[in-house]
């Protein structure tokens, strides 16, 4: 049991079952093997559910990595598109215009991938709750994901979307982002020389 070895990696539920078996008072012990078996089956089922939730959590994290890649790719395409628009003249040959159209198509395709990945990530994290109610690691991922999305929506001036995203941050946050949600915070300016006036 974990009480004898503080470095043990025995799950707490299994430790509780073991300690109950070893109780000095016979009335506090399991009264039959079927009682032990019932608790062990509950433990195993809970372990399987947690493993499924952890698998989904990992999938969601991988989708978020894809999402970050798609956003970076989108920015590159958008920059190239804006540059191509500046350089294109109405009398330029069709080939030069085709390059612009290709960039426009790539931008639309990347926007679709971003939207699909964002939806998929949120859905995958939410799916963990089917296996472990209010699965804390998934709640943290969702709060962080919605926070990043809310800040990005604010930066882009998407007020209705931003309001929805902030409500989702509040829904899933465990207090980690409380200061950001409230708008509290501190700004420290480091001036050189140290006595310089602002």
N, C-alpha and C positions, 0 to 999 in steps of 0.2 A: 504493500500500500504506500501511497505517496507520503503518508505521515512518517514513515520510516526513512524515506529517501526524498529529500526536497528537490533533487535534480531529476526525478523520474518523469517520463513523458506519458505516464498512464492517464488516459482521459478521466476527468473528474467523476463522470457517471460510473465508470467501471470501478474506480476507487471506492465510491459510495457502496456499490454492490459488495465489493470485497470486505469492506469494513463491517457491513451489516452481517455478513457471514461469520465474522470473527468476534462479534459482540460477546462479552462475558455473560451478560444476562440472556438466557435462552428465550425469554419473551420478546426480546428486541431483535432476535435473529429471524431469518426466513423460516417459516413454519413447514415449508415443503419444497421439494425440488422444482415443482411446477411454478412456484412463486419466483424462484431464481430465474428459471427459464423465461418467464414472462418479462421480467426486467431486462434480461440479456437481449431478448428479441426487440424490445423497445429501443435499447441502446444501439443495436445493429441497424435497425431501420432509421434511426436518427442520424447515424453515421453515413448511411447511404444517401439520405436526403441532403446532408451537408456536402458530401462529395459532388452531387449533382449541381448544387448551388455554386460550389467553388469552380466547377467546370464552366458553368455559364459566366461566372465572374471573369474568368480568364478570357473567354471568348469576347466578352464585352470590352475588356481592356485592349485586346488585339484589334477590335473594330475601331476603337478610339485612335490607335496608332495609324490605322489606314485613313481615318478621318483627317488627322493632322497632315498626313502625306498629301491627301487630295486638296486640302486647303493651301498648302505650299505650292502645289502644282497649279492650282487655280490662280494664285497671285502671279506666278510667272507667265501664264498664258494671258492674263488680263493686262499685264505690263507690256507684253509683246504686241497685243492687240491695239492698245492705246498708241503705241509707237507707230504701228503700221497705219493706223488711221491718220496720224499726223503727217506721215510721209507720202500718203497716197494722193495722187492728183486725178482729177476727173478724166484726163486724157491718157492716163497710164494704161499699158496693155492689159488684156484680160488675165494673163498669167499672174500679174501682180495683184489683181483684184481677187483672184482665186485663193491666193495665200491669205488674204484678209478674211475671206469667207470661211476658210479652213480653221482659222483661229477663232472665229465666232462660233463655229460648230463645236470646237474643242472646249470653249468656255461653257457652252450650254451643257455639253456632256459631263464636264467636271462638276458643274452645279448640281446636276442630277445625282452624281456619285456622292457628293457631299451630303445632300438631303437623304439619300438612301442609307448612308453610313450613320448619320446622326440618328435617324429613326431606329435603325437596327441596334445601335449601341444602347439607346434608352430602353428599347423593348427587351433586349437581352438581360440588362441589369434588373428590370422589373420582373422578368421571368424567374429570377432566383427566389422571389418571395413565394412562389408556388411550392418550393421545397423547404425553405427556412423562412418563417415569418419574420418580416422586418430585418432581413439579413444585413447586419451592420456594415460589412465591407461594401456591399452593393449600394446601400444608402449613401455612404461616403463618396463613392464614385459618381452617383447621380447628382449629389449636391455640388461636387466639384465641376462636373460636366455642365450642369445648368448655370453655375456661376460664370464659367468661362463664356458660355453662350450668351448670357444676359449682358455681360460687359461688352461683348462684341456687338450685340444688337444695339446697345446704347451708343457705341462708337459710330455705328452706321445710321443712327437716327431712326431706328425701327421701334418706335415707342410702344405700340400695342404688343408686339412680339416680346419686347423687353419686359413689359409688365407681367406677361404670362410666365416668362422664364424666371423672374424674381420670385413669383409665387411658388414655382417648383423648387427653387433653392431653399425657401423657407420650409417647404413640405419635408424635404429630405435632410436638411442640415441638423447636425447633432450639437451645434453650438460653435463648431470650428470657425464658421464664417459669420458669426453673430455681429462682430464689429463692422464688417463690410455691409451686411444687410441693413444694419441701423444707420450706416453712413458715418459712424464714429471713426475716429482715427487721429493720428498725429502726424504732422509733417515736420521733419527736422531739416534745417538748412545748415550746411557746413560751408561757412564762408572763409575766404582766404584774403587777406589776413583775418585772424579769428575775431577781431573787434570791428570788422567792416560793417557799415550801416547798410541795411537793405534798401 
